């Protein structure tokens, strides 16, 4: 066996081991009660505290850079294989086999990294259970009261924020650092949220997210919280906290939105409270409207301050410009991804944040 064959044999063994380990961990997470929660609170927390801490030192998104390097390496690899075939250093069959082995190894590495950095966490105990909130069916009157409460929060916070010439929110200060500190403060209230939080990073080429109508993204491969820098600023504080909640192992989108709302309130910063309350109001208002409370919703919406209405209108206009095939495909892929990780409602799980809001305020009377 020559040196090249030995190299490929070693690569094949590593690929097989990575795939088997990932499958075993996935099976344990899905089938063993308590495994995912224990993993999230120990192994995953240690990964965030070491690898995540090291990568957070870099001022740019390593995940974004890695994506561009991956695309470049694929292009270069194809060119190199073609040249080798032309120069007869590789037979066509040998080139195809080498390509397949390379792809299998890359997929095995990605699958394993995804599993340890994200996949297992989908099966940890829900935040509602950890925090002691009781989820139950709610009547329309409770939804109305919730929406009115959120409008009061929005209007009060709006009096203390800065706005641009269009009357929309302008972020001041260091928003990523504020979000990080807000999550740390929230960890003092809820033990399951304690731990190290890296600084969220904006993507240099944020249009990559905008065309998919995505506000932020968590990278399980680099343990980074990334966000869209070109979206309306009213979205940014809540998005920062949402993505950071994934770094405590809470992957369900409805829970991440709820945790983001709590963190925005905990921050004590008016612009964060404003952003978090608008996020909560949008979900709660939609739930009220769908529940047959159209008239009540219109009445409550009219009580919103002008600043909030301008921000919500600007937000809708921004995302509407990206309606089309790319956004539709992205939505379908995200829906399939969520369902593959046992979030049966798919993208609709974003709206279930309302159940958690109602449970919390019901508990508070």
Kinemage of the C-alpha trace (Angstrom):
@kinemage 1
@onewidth
@group {chain A} dominant
@subgroup {mainchain}
@vectorlist {calphas} color= white
{ca unk a 1} P 0.000 0.000 0.000
{ca unk a 2} L 1.557 3.327 -1.089
{ca unk a 3} L 1.565 6.523 0.986
{ca unk a 4} L -1.468 8.000 -0.807
{ca unk a 5} L -3.555 4.887 -0.123
{ca unk a 6} L -2.565 4.930 3.562
{ca unk a 7} L -3.594 8.578 3.777
{ca unk a 8} L -7.023 7.855 2.261
{ca unk a 9} L -7.496 4.818 4.524
{ca unk a 10} L -6.829 6.979 7.594
{ca unk a 11} L -9.265 9.625 6.293
{ca unk a 12} L -11.957 6.981 5.745
{ca unk a 13} L -11.531 5.687 9.302
{ca unk a 14} L -11.788 9.203 10.770
{ca unk a 15} L -14.915 9.892 8.701
{ca unk a 16} L -16.561 6.682 9.912
{ca unk a 17} L -15.698 7.396 13.561
{ca unk a 18} L -17.052 10.962 13.397
{ca unk a 19} L -20.320 9.845 11.799
{ca unk a 20} L -20.819 6.999 14.296
{ca unk a 21} L -20.085 9.255 17.268
{ca unk a 22} L -22.498 11.910 15.988
{ca unk a 23} L -25.236 9.320 15.427
{ca unk a 24} L -24.688 7.863 18.901
{ca unk a 25} L -24.922 11.308 20.533
{ca unk a 26} L -28.041 12.156 18.514
{ca unk a 27} L -29.650 8.866 19.574
{ca unk a 28} L -28.823 9.472 23.239
{ca unk a 29} L -30.186 13.019 23.073
{ca unk a 30} L -33.442 11.920 21.466
{ca unk a 31} L -33.990 8.742 23.445
{ca unk a 32} L -32.475 9.240 26.895
{ca unk a 33} L -34.273 11.497 29.356
{ca unk a 34} L -31.979 14.097 30.860
{ca unk a 35} L -28.985 13.395 28.626
{ca unk a 36} L -29.326 16.545 26.498
{ca unk a 37} L -29.866 18.790 29.537
{ca unk a 38} L -26.849 17.337 31.333
{ca unk a 39} L -24.748 17.675 28.170
{ca unk a 40} L -25.853 21.270 27.646
{ca unk a 41} L -25.035 22.267 31.210
{ca unk a 42} L -21.614 20.567 31.315
{ca unk a 43} L -19.867 19.659 28.060
{ca unk a 44} L -21.496 22.309 25.899
{ca unk a 45} L -21.032 25.012 28.555
{ca unk a 46} L -17.330 24.070 28.715
{ca unk a 47} L -17.034 24.347 24.920
{ca unk a 48} L -18.562 27.836 24.988
{ca unk a 49} L -16.304 28.828 27.873
{ca unk a 50} L -13.138 27.698 26.073
{ca unk a 51} L -13.502 27.597 22.272
{ca unk a 52} L -16.198 30.281 22.275
{ca unk a 53} L -14.098 32.497 24.531
{ca unk a 54} L -11.007 32.147 22.328
{ca unk a 55} L -12.884 32.835 19.083
{ca unk a 56} L -14.679 35.816 20.642
{ca unk a 57} L -11.341 37.639 20.854
{ca unk a 58} L -11.349 38.019 17.064
{ca unk a 59} L -13.293 41.143 15.975
{ca unk a 60} L -14.820 39.480 12.905
{ca unk a 61} L -17.152 36.530 12.436
{ca unk a 62} L -15.041 33.401 12.040
{ca unk a 63} L -18.139 31.585 10.751
{ca unk a 64} L -18.597 34.122 7.959
{ca unk a 65} L -14.918 33.964 6.999
{ca unk a 66} L -15.054 30.166 7.112
{ca unk a 67} L -17.989 30.148 4.692
{ca unk a 68} L -16.102 32.231 2.161
{ca unk a 69} L -12.975 30.088 2.553
{ca unk a 70} L -15.047 26.931 2.085
{ca unk a 71} L -16.488 28.245 -1.171
{ca unk a 72} L -13.016 29.273 -2.332
{ca unk a 73} L -11.503 25.892 -1.418
{ca unk a 74} L -14.226 24.061 -3.372
{ca unk a 75} L -13.506 26.160 -6.464
{ca unk a 76} L -9.734 25.684 -6.124
{ca unk a 77} L -10.169 21.947 -5.478
{ca unk a 78} L -12.211 21.489 -8.634
{ca unk a 79} L -9.594 23.369 -10.674
{ca unk a 80} L -6.749 21.298 -9.211
{ca unk a 81} L -8.545 17.993 -9.908
{ca unk a 82} L -9.271 19.004 -13.478
{ca unk a 83} L -5.626 19.987 -14.054
{ca unk a 84} L -4.410 16.687 -12.605
{ca unk a 85} L -6.699 14.741 -14.905
{ca unk a 86} L -5.481 16.774 -17.886
{ca unk a 87} L -1.853 16.156 -16.921
{ca unk a 88} L -2.698 12.469 -16.309
{ca unk a 89} L -1.581 12.569 -12.672
{ca unk a 90} L -5.057 11.291 -11.816
{ca unk a 91} L -7.243 8.964 -13.788
{ca unk a 92} L -10.848 10.213 -14.130
{ca unk a 93} L -11.998 7.363 -11.883
{ca unk a 94} L -9.291 8.160 -9.312
{ca unk a 95} L -10.238 11.841 -9.333
{ca unk a 96} L -13.907 11.026 -8.728
{ca unk a 97} L -13.022 8.643 -5.878
{ca unk a 98} L -10.758 11.251 -4.288
{ca unk a 99} L -13.517 13.864 -4.578
{ca unk a 100} L -16.079 11.556 -2.984
{ca unk a 101} L -13.766 10.748 -0.089
{ca unk a 102} L -13.044 14.422 0.468
{ca unk a 103} L -16.742 15.294 0.456
{ca unk a 104} L -17.558 12.428 2.832
{ca unk a 105} L -14.837 13.567 5.248
{ca unk a 106} L -16.048 17.179 5.120
{ca unk a 107} L -19.654 16.106 5.707
{ca unk a 108} L -18.629 13.854 8.608
{ca unk a 109} L -16.700 16.703 10.226
{ca unk a 110} L -19.604 19.139 9.753
{ca unk a 111} L -22.173 16.633 11.070
{ca unk a 112} L -20.098 15.901 14.182
{ca unk a 113} L -19.384 19.604 14.844
{ca unk a 114} L -23.058 20.452 14.382
{ca unk a 115} L -24.106 17.695 16.781
{ca unk a 116} L -21.803 18.727 19.638
{ca unk a 117} L -22.324 22.458 19.054
{ca unk a 118} L -26.060 22.504 18.486
{ca unk a 119} L -27.932 19.308 17.630
{ca unk a 120} L -27.993 17.773 21.103
{ca unk a 121} L -29.276 20.994 22.663
{ca unk a 122} L -32.584 20.775 20.794
{ca unk a 123} L -33.573 18.005 23.217
{ca unk a 124} L -32.661 19.664 26.510
{ca unk a 125} L -35.392 20.524 29.041
{ca unk a 126} L -37.472 23.527 27.888
{ca unk a 127} L -36.776 26.908 29.438
{ca unk a 128} L -40.351 27.034 30.698
{ca unk a 129} L -39.657 23.899 32.747
{ca unk a 130} L -36.302 25.177 34.018
{ca unk a 131} L -37.814 28.547 35.009
{ca unk a 132} L -40.982 27.058 36.473
{ca unk a 133} L -43.514 28.625 34.095
{ca unk a 134} L -46.750 26.700 33.580
{ca unk a 135} L -47.952 26.730 29.975
{ca unk a 136} L -51.732 26.504 29.578
{ca unk a 137} L -54.509 27.590 27.259
{ca unk a 138} L -55.429 31.255 27.474
{ca unk a 139} L -58.533 33.252 26.655
{ca unk a 140} L -58.804 36.288 24.421
{ca unk a 141} L -59.095 38.624 27.405
{ca unk a 142} L -55.644 37.574 28.611
{ca unk a 143} L -54.222 38.278 25.155
{ca unk a 144} L -55.806 41.724 25.149
{ca unk a 145} L -54.340 42.540 28.560
{ca unk a 146} L -50.917 41.253 27.498
{ca unk a 147} L -50.933 43.434 24.368
{ca unk a 148} L -51.926 46.494 26.404
{ca unk a 149} L -49.137 45.847 28.896
{ca unk a 150} L -46.575 45.542 26.089
{ca unk a 151} L -47.808 48.781 24.493
{ca unk a 152} L -47.266 50.567 27.811
{ca unk a 153} L -43.712 49.216 27.941
{ca unk a 154} L -43.071 50.355 24.377
{ca unk a 155} L -44.492 53.832 24.857
{ca unk a 156} L -42.623 54.438 28.111
{ca unk a 157} L -39.295 53.289 26.652
{ca unk a 158} L -39.851 55.304 23.460
{ca unk a 159} L -39.744 58.519 25.474
{ca unk a 160} L -36.075 57.875 26.345
{ca unk a 161} L -34.611 56.717 23.021
{ca unk a 162} L -32.936 58.669 20.234
{ca unk a 163} L -34.480 58.790 16.761
{ca unk a 164} L -33.305 59.708 13.275
{ca unk a 165} L -34.801 62.179 10.809
{ca unk a 166} L -37.483 59.609 9.934
{ca unk a 167} L -38.456 59.213 13.562
{ca unk a 168} L -37.008 55.684 13.895
{ca unk a 169} L -34.760 54.286 16.620
{ca unk a 170} L -31.045 55.073 16.522
{ca unk a 171} L -28.908 52.753 18.640
{ca unk a 172} L -26.401 54.463 20.910
{ca unk a 173} L -23.570 52.927 22.867
{ca unk a 174} L -22.134 49.440 22.440
{ca unk a 175} L -25.205 47.278 21.724
{ca unk a 176} L -23.356 43.900 21.514
{ca unk a 177} L -21.699 44.512 24.874
{ca unk a 178} L -24.993 45.648 26.419
{ca unk a 179} L -26.637 42.443 25.174
{ca unk a 180} L -23.843 40.323 26.625
{ca unk a 181} L -24.165 42.010 30.012
{ca unk a 182} L -27.955 41.767 29.924
{ca unk a 183} L -27.735 38.011 29.425
{ca unk a 184} L -25.243 37.728 32.281
{ca unk a 185} L -27.620 39.716 34.514
{ca unk a 186} L -30.512 37.454 33.514
{ca unk a 187} L -28.364 34.499 34.537
{ca unk a 188} L -28.490 35.830 38.104
{ca unk a 189} L -32.265 35.281 38.049
{ca unk a 190} L -32.309 31.952 36.222
{ca unk a 191} L -29.545 29.446 36.993
{ca unk a 192} L -29.986 27.756 33.605
{ca unk a 193} L -28.808 30.988 31.933
{ca unk a 194} L -25.640 31.393 33.988
{ca unk a 195} L -22.327 31.147 32.175
{ca unk a 196} L -19.969 32.852 29.791
{ca unk a 197} L -21.403 34.852 26.889
{ca unk a 198} L -19.192 35.866 23.959
{ca unk a 199} L -19.678 39.193 22.230
{ca unk a 200} L -22.164 38.990 19.298
{ca unk a 201} L -20.662 39.821 15.897
{ca unk a 202} L -22.232 41.564 12.935
{ca unk a 203} L -21.681 40.009 9.515
{ca unk a 204} L -19.537 42.123 7.194
{ca unk a 205} L -21.689 41.083 4.242
{ca unk a 206} L -25.059 41.227 5.985
{ca unk a 207} L -26.935 41.223 2.698
{ca unk a 208} L -26.333 37.466 2.744
{ca unk a 209} L -28.847 37.295 5.614
{ca unk a 210} L -31.159 40.036 4.348
{ca unk a 211} L -31.982 38.256 1.091
{ca unk a 212} L -33.014 35.246 3.190
{ca unk a 213} L -35.027 37.494 5.541
{ca unk a 214} L -32.878 36.425 8.480
{ca unk a 215} L -32.098 38.750 11.399
{ca unk a 216} L -29.379 36.696 13.057
{ca unk a 217} L -27.758 33.293 13.058
{ca unk a 218} L -25.963 31.129 15.608
{ca unk a 219} L -22.926 29.226 14.340
{ca unk a 220} L -22.534 25.830 16.053
{ca unk a 221} L -19.158 25.358 14.353
{ca unk a 222} L -17.520 28.435 15.882
{ca unk a 223} L -19.874 28.985 18.850
{ca unk a 224} L -20.628 32.533 17.715
{ca unk a 225} L -23.742 34.704 17.808
{ca unk a 226} L -23.960 36.594 14.488
{ca unk a 227} L -26.427 39.287 13.481
{ca unk a 228} L -27.578 41.232 10.422
{ca unk a 229} L -26.074 44.727 10.564
{ca unk a 230} L -28.125 46.257 7.751
{ca unk a 231} L -31.618 45.540 9.093
{ca unk a 232} L -33.582 48.303 10.893
{ca unk a 233} L -31.957 49.059 14.243
{ca unk a 234} L -35.153 48.361 16.172
{ca unk a 235} L -34.473 44.648 15.559
{ca unk a 236} L -30.861 44.582 16.703
{ca unk a 237} L -31.075 44.543 20.551
{ca unk a 238} L -33.639 41.728 20.663
{ca unk a 239} L -31.774 39.785 17.952
{ca unk a 240} L -28.486 40.018 19.865
{ca unk a 241} L -30.092 38.561 22.988
{ca unk a 242} L -31.965 35.947 20.945
{ca unk a 243} L -28.773 34.602 19.399
{ca unk a 244} L -26.928 34.672 22.729
{ca unk a 245} L -29.661 32.543 24.306
{ca unk a 246} L -28.627 29.747 21.920
{ca unk a 247} L -25.203 29.807 23.602
{ca unk a 248} L -26.838 28.568 26.790
{ca unk a 249} L -28.223 25.607 24.864
{ca unk a 250} L -31.765 26.892 24.325
{ca unk a 251} L -32.288 26.229 20.629
{ca unk a 252} L -36.087 26.422 20.382
{ca unk a 253} L -36.927 29.651 18.581
{ca unk a 254} L -39.967 30.493 20.686
{ca unk a 255} L -37.892 30.177 23.846
{ca unk a 256} L -35.024 32.190 22.382
{ca unk a 257} L -37.447 35.032 21.591
{ca unk a 258} L -38.870 34.913 25.113
{ca unk a 259} L -35.417 34.898 26.700
{ca unk a 260} L -34.456 37.823 24.457
{ca unk a 261} L -37.466 39.762 25.753
{ca unk a 262} L -36.507 39.019 29.365
{ca unk a 263} L -32.901 40.068 28.731
{ca unk a 264} L -33.978 43.316 27.066
{ca unk a 265} L -36.056 44.169 30.148
{ca unk a 266} L -33.205 43.140 32.451
{ca unk a 267} L -30.740 45.408 30.623
{ca unk a 268} L -32.415 48.544 31.970
{ca unk a 269} L -31.512 50.267 28.690
{ca unk a 270} L -34.561 52.017 27.143
{ca unk a 271} L -33.544 51.107 23.583
{ca unk a 272} L -33.298 47.429 24.572
{ca unk a 273} L -36.595 47.491 26.470
{ca unk a 274} L -38.161 49.154 23.424
{ca unk a 275} L -36.794 46.539 20.998
{ca unk a 276} L -37.739 43.577 23.198
{ca unk a 277} L -41.242 44.869 23.887
{ca unk a 278} L -41.869 45.485 20.168
{ca unk a 279} L -40.775 41.912 19.415
{ca unk a 280} L -43.176 40.624 22.082
{ca unk a 281} L -46.004 42.887 20.894
{ca unk a 282} L -45.699 41.743 17.274
{ca unk a 283} L -46.081 38.103 18.295
{ca unk a 284} L -48.809 38.786 20.836
{ca unk a 285} L -50.690 41.113 18.507
{ca unk a 286} L -50.601 38.533 15.719
{ca unk a 287} L -51.934 35.908 18.129
{ca unk a 288} L -54.762 38.226 19.196
{ca unk a 289} L -55.662 39.015 15.595
{ca unk a 290} L -55.709 35.324 14.622
{ca unk a 291} L -57.842 34.519 17.674
{ca unk a 292} L -60.627 36.733 16.349
{ca unk a 293} L -59.712 39.909 18.203
{ca unk a 294} L -59.251 42.077 15.117
{ca unk a 295} L -61.211 44.977 16.582
{ca unk a 296} L -59.339 44.857 19.882
{ca unk a 297} L -56.031 44.627 18.040
{ca unk a 298} L -56.774 47.745 15.971
{ca unk a 299} L -57.749 49.659 19.104
{ca unk a 300} L -54.563 48.635 20.908
{ca unk a 301} L -52.382 49.336 17.867
{ca unk a 302} L -53.775 52.866 17.687
{ca unk a 303} L -52.522 53.436 21.234
{ca unk a 304} L -48.924 52.831 20.139
{ca unk a 305} L -46.753 55.947 20.033
{ca unk a 306} L -45.796 57.382 16.655
{ca unk a 307} L -42.169 56.294 17.058
{ca unk a 308} L -43.138 52.644 17.449
{ca unk a 309} L -45.521 52.752 14.503
{ca unk a 310} L -42.843 54.321 12.314
{ca unk a 311} L -40.309 51.694 13.379
{ca unk a 312} L -42.715 48.842 12.690
{ca unk a 313} L -43.625 50.291 9.278
{ca unk a 314} L -39.952 50.756 8.360
{ca unk a 315} L -39.213 47.212 9.486
{ca unk a 316} L -41.974 45.788 7.277
{ca unk a 317} L -40.824 47.848 4.300
{ca unk a 318} L -37.232 46.651 4.715
{ca unk a 319} L -38.092 42.944 4.748
{ca unk a 320} L -40.753 43.222 2.035
{ca unk a 321} L -38.130 44.291 -0.492
{ca unk a 322} L -36.543 40.855 -0.198
{ca unk a 323} L -39.715 38.887 -0.895
{ca unk a 324} L -39.032 36.384 -3.665
{ca unk a 325} L -37.653 32.932 -4.511
{ca unk a 326} L -34.526 33.202 -2.347
{ca unk a 327} L -36.474 34.149 0.775
{ca unk a 328} L -39.095 31.475 0.055
{ca unk a 329} L -36.460 28.749 -0.331
{ca unk a 330} L -34.723 29.955 2.849
{ca unk a 331} L -38.030 29.792 4.735
{ca unk a 332} L -38.706 26.253 3.485
{ca unk a 333} L -35.188 25.108 4.399
{ca unk a 334} L -35.517 26.637 7.878
{ca unk a 335} L -38.916 24.990 8.309
{ca unk a 336} L -37.500 21.586 7.347
{ca unk a 337} L -34.485 22.127 9.630
{ca unk a 338} L -36.667 22.921 12.655
{ca unk a 339} L -38.912 19.917 12.045
{ca unk a 340} L -35.859 17.660 11.655
{ca unk a 341} L -34.875 18.720 15.172
{ca unk a 342} L -38.285 17.779 16.583
{ca unk a 343} L -39.810 21.265 16.477
{ca unk a 344} L -42.966 19.930 14.884
{ca unk a 345} L -44.483 23.365 14.293
{ca unk a 346} L -41.540 24.338 12.085
{ca unk a 347} L -41.244 28.079 11.543
{ca unk a 348} L -44.576 28.556 13.311
{ca unk a 349} L -42.759 27.849 16.591
{ca unk a 350} L -41.624 31.486 16.530
{ca unk a 351} L -45.203 32.476 17.447
{ca unk a 352} L -45.395 30.260 20.540
{ca unk a 353} L -43.440 32.886 22.443
{ca unk a 354} L -46.860 34.230 23.455
{ca unk a 355} L -47.583 31.179 25.632
{ca unk a 356} L -44.459 31.929 27.658
{ca unk a 357} L -45.342 35.622 27.995
{ca unk a 358} L -48.818 34.756 29.220
{ca unk a 359} L -47.436 32.176 31.660
{ca unk a 360} L -44.997 34.679 33.147
{ca unk a 361} L -47.465 37.534 33.546
{ca unk a 362} L -50.147 35.167 34.794
{ca unk a 363} L -47.723 34.086 37.503
{ca unk a 364} L -47.022 37.722 38.371
{ca unk a 365} L -50.737 38.438 38.584
